C-alpha cells in the first residue's frame, strides 16, 4: 500500500513548486519508511514499523537507499512506453510516463544533489506524519525510545478481524484502521484527481486524436 496513497500527499508539493523538488526523489521518499522496514522484515520473517519509520532510520538507511532507488527508477523510466486504449487507467499511466520523461529532460541545477536529498527527506517525513495519524504509534525515536501508543484506549478497539492469507490472526478493523483506509483513499484521490478531471472532460482524448500534445 506504499503506492499510490503516500505519493498523493506529496503530489501538491511538486505540482505547486516544481523547481524546488525532484519529482522522482519526492515520490521515492514517500515510500522509503516502508521500503526500509520491508527489506528488514523480509529478513527477520515478519513486517511492521521499525527503524525505517524513525528519524534515525530515515537519515542513516532511508536516504542512501532512496538515492539508489531513485537512480533505478530513472533508468527504468527511460524504457517505459505509453499504454494503449482510452480508459482512465491507460490515460493516468500515460500522464505519469510523460511527467517522468519531462522531469528527466529538465536541466540539472548546480544544487541538484541538495534538491534530491531534500526531496527524499520531505517525502519520507510526510510518510511518517501519515502513519502517525493512521497507525497510532510513535516510532520516531527508535532505537532510543521503543514504539509507543499515543492515543486513548478506544483508538485501538477491534470491531472485527478481516482474515488474510499471510496474517493468520487477521487484520484488525477498528477506529485506527478506518482512519487509515480513509487517508489512503484521500491520498489516492490527491494523486489521481487531476488526471481524472481532464480525462472526464474528453479534452485529452480529442487532442490525442489530432496528434497534439496534452497540456
LINWOVEN-V960840 format. One record per helix or strand of 3 or more residues. SS is the DSSP state (helix for helix, strand for strand). FROM is the first residue (numbers start at 1). LEN is the number of residues. If there is no record, write none. Layout:
ss:from:len
SS:FROM:LEN
SS:FROM:LEN
This chain:
ss:from:len
helix:5:12
helix:23:7
helix:32:13
helix:51:3
helix:55:23
helix:88:18
helix:112:24
helix:153:4
strand:160:5
strand:167:7
helix:175:27
helix:203:7
